[in-house]
Amino acid sequence: MTTKTVSLDEEAYRLLKAHKREGESFSDVVKRIVDEQSWTEVAGVLSKSEARELESLVRAGRDGSTERRN
């Protein structure tokens, strides 16, 4: 795989390094961070009733997984 050199100032490097997980390369960190969607980016996508329904489904799933563990 080919690589590219990217220059970062000290602050950007420090911030990127702070997000780095054990065993991750800096390329992995950049890909993970860029791929993550912020909740603020998707806020307002669901109607209130859709949001309530989704919340109920998530809770039911969590309750079911708790029961399976016990």
GUBATI-919585 format. One record per residue (C-alpha): residue number from 1; x, y, z; residue in one letter. Coordinates in pm, 1 decimal, always signed. Each point is the difference from the previous one (the first is absolute). Example, Ala and Ser with C-alpha at 12.3 -4.5 7.8 and 13.67 -1.06 7.14 Angstrom:
BEGIN
<pt pamar="1" xx="+1230.0" yy="-450.0" zz="+780.0" marlum="A"/>
<pt pamar="2" xx="+137.0" yy="+344.0" zz="-66.0" marlum="S"/>
//
This chain:
BEGIN
<pt pamar="1" xx="+0.0" yy="+0.0" zz="+0.0" marlum="M"/>
<pt pamar="2" xx="+131.2" yy="+345.7" zz="-81.2" marlum="T"/>
<pt pamar="3" xx="+28.2" yy="+265.3" zz="+268.0" marlum="T"/>
<pt pamar="4" xx="-13.9" yy="+379.4" zz="+10.2" marlum="K"/>
<pt pamar="5" xx="+185.8" yy="+235.8" zz="+228.6" marlum="T"/>
<pt pamar="6" xx="-219.3" yy="+246.2" zz="+189.2" marlum="V"/>
<pt pamar="7" xx="+133.8" yy="+289.5" zz="+207.0" marlum="S"/>
<pt pamar="8" xx="-166.4" yy="+74.8" zz="+332.7" marlum="L"/>
<pt pamar="9" xx="+70.5" yy="+277.3" zz="+245.0" marlum="D"/>
<pt pamar="10" xx="+81.2" yy="-101.9" zz="+357.8" marlum="E"/>
<pt pamar="11" xx="-355.4" yy="+51.9" zz="+126.4" marlum="E"/>
<pt pamar="12" xx="-154.6" yy="-207.6" zz="-279.9" marlum="A"/>
<pt pamar="13" xx="+252.7" yy="-279.1" zz="+62.0" marlum="Y"/>
<pt pamar="14" xx="-72.2" yy="+4.4" zz="+373.4" marlum="R"/>
<pt pamar="15" xx="-376.5" yy="-17.8" zz="-61.1" marlum="L"/>
<pt pamar="16" xx="+37.5" yy="-283.2" zz="-250.3" marlum="L"/>
<pt pamar="17" xx="+232.4" yy="-190.8" zz="+230.2" marlum="K"/>
<pt pamar="18" xx="-250.5" yy="+38.2" zz="+286.5" marlum="A"/>
<pt pamar="19" xx="-259.7" yy="-186.3" zz="-211.5" marlum="H"/>
<pt pamar="20" xx="+239.8" yy="-281.8" zz="-85.3" marlum="K"/>
<pt pamar="21" xx="-89.5" yy="-338.0" zz="+148.5" marlum="R"/>
<pt pamar="22" xx="+242.4" yy="-278.4" zz="+81.6" marlum="E"/>
<pt pamar="23" xx="+109.8" yy="-174.8" zz="-317.8" marlum="G"/>
<pt pamar="24" xx="-142.8" yy="+268.5" zz="-228.8" marlum="E"/>
<pt pamar="25" xx="+202.4" yy="+179.4" zz="-262.7" marlum="S"/>
<pt pamar="26" xx="-55.5" yy="+370.1" zz="-59.2" marlum="F"/>
<pt pamar="27" xx="-167.6" yy="-96.5" zz="-330.2" marlum="S"/>
<pt pamar="28" xx="-242.3" yy="-219.0" zz="+196.5" marlum="D"/>
<pt pamar="29" xx="-75.7" yy="+289.7" zz="+236.1" marlum="V"/>
<pt pamar="30" xx="-72.3" yy="+241.2" zz="-284.7" marlum="V"/>
<pt pamar="31" xx="-229.1" yy="-251.0" zz="-174.7" marlum="K"/>
<pt pamar="32" xx="-187.7" yy="-76.5" zz="+322.6" marlum="R"/>
<pt pamar="33" xx="-47.6" yy="+363.9" zz="+93.8" marlum="I"/>
<pt pamar="34" xx="-107.9" yy="+105.7" zz="-348.1" marlum="V"/>
<pt pamar="35" xx="-247.6" yy="-288.6" zz="-15.0" marlum="D"/>
<pt pamar="36" xx="-166.4" yy="+84.6" zz="+333.2" marlum="E"/>
<pt pamar="37" xx="-317.0" yy="+205.8" zz="-21.8" marlum="Q"/>
<pt pamar="38" xx="-67.2" yy="+255.9" zz="+265.0" marlum="S"/>
<pt pamar="39" xx="-343.2" yy="-4.0" zz="+163.1" marlum="W"/>
<pt pamar="40" xx="-23.7" yy="+370.0" zz="-85.6" marlum="T"/>
<pt pamar="41" xx="+24.6" yy="-88.7" zz="-369.7" marlum="E"/>
<pt pamar="42" xx="-302.6" yy="-229.6" zz="+19.5" marlum="V"/>
<pt pamar="43" xx="-205.5" yy="+197.9" zz="+252.6" marlum="A"/>
<pt pamar="44" xx="-349.8" yy="+66.3" zz="-127.9" marlum="G"/>
<pt pamar="45" xx="+4.3" yy="-282.0" zz="-256.1" marlum="V"/>
<pt pamar="46" xx="-266.0" yy="-197.2" zz="+185.2" marlum="L"/>
<pt pamar="47" xx="-342.4" yy="+127.6" zz="+92.2" marlum="S"/>
<pt pamar="48" xx="-86.2" yy="-6.6" zz="+370.4" marlum="K"/>
<pt pamar="49" xx="-212.7" yy="-312.5" zz="-43.6" marlum="S"/>
<pt pamar="50" xx="+277.1" yy="-174.6" zz="-197.5" marlum="E"/>
<pt pamar="51" xx="+251.8" yy="+94.6" zz="+269.0" marlum="A"/>
<pt pamar="52" xx="-227.0" yy="-140.7" zz="+273.7" marlum="R"/>
<pt pamar="53" xx="-48.9" yy="-322.2" zz="-196.5" marlum="E"/>
<pt pamar="54" xx="+374.8" yy="-36.1" zz="-55.5" marlum="L"/>
<pt pamar="55" xx="+65.9" yy="+64.1" zz="+368.2" marlum="E"/>
<pt pamar="56" xx="-253.1" yy="-271.0" zz="+94.9" marlum="S"/>
<pt pamar="57" xx="+164.2" yy="-248.9" zz="-236.3" marlum="L"/>
<pt pamar="58" xx="+345.6" yy="+74.8" zz="+139.9" marlum="V"/>
<pt pamar="59" xx="-124.1" yy="-42.6" zz="+357.0" marlum="R"/>
<pt pamar="60" xx="-172.0" yy="-326.9" zz="-88.2" marlum="A"/>
<pt pamar="61" xx="+319.7" yy="-125.5" zz="-160.2" marlum="G"/>
<pt pamar="62" xx="+202.7" yy="+96.3" zz="+304.4" marlum="R"/>
<pt pamar="63" xx="-249.8" yy="-166.3" zz="+233.7" marlum="D"/>
<pt pamar="64" xx="+11.9" yy="-315.1" zz="-211.9" marlum="G"/>
<pt pamar="65" xx="+378.0" yy="-12.2" zz="+4.4" marlum="S"/>
<pt pamar="66" xx="+0.8" yy="+44.6" zz="+379.0" marlum="T"/>
<pt pamar="67" xx="-242.9" yy="-290.8" zz="+37.4" marlum="E"/>
<pt pamar="68" xx="+217.3" yy="-223.1" zz="-221.6" marlum="R"/>
<pt pamar="69" xx="+303.3" yy="+71.2" zz="+218.0" marlum="R"/>
<pt pamar="70" xx="-182.9" yy="-99.2" zz="+320.3" marlum="N"/>
//
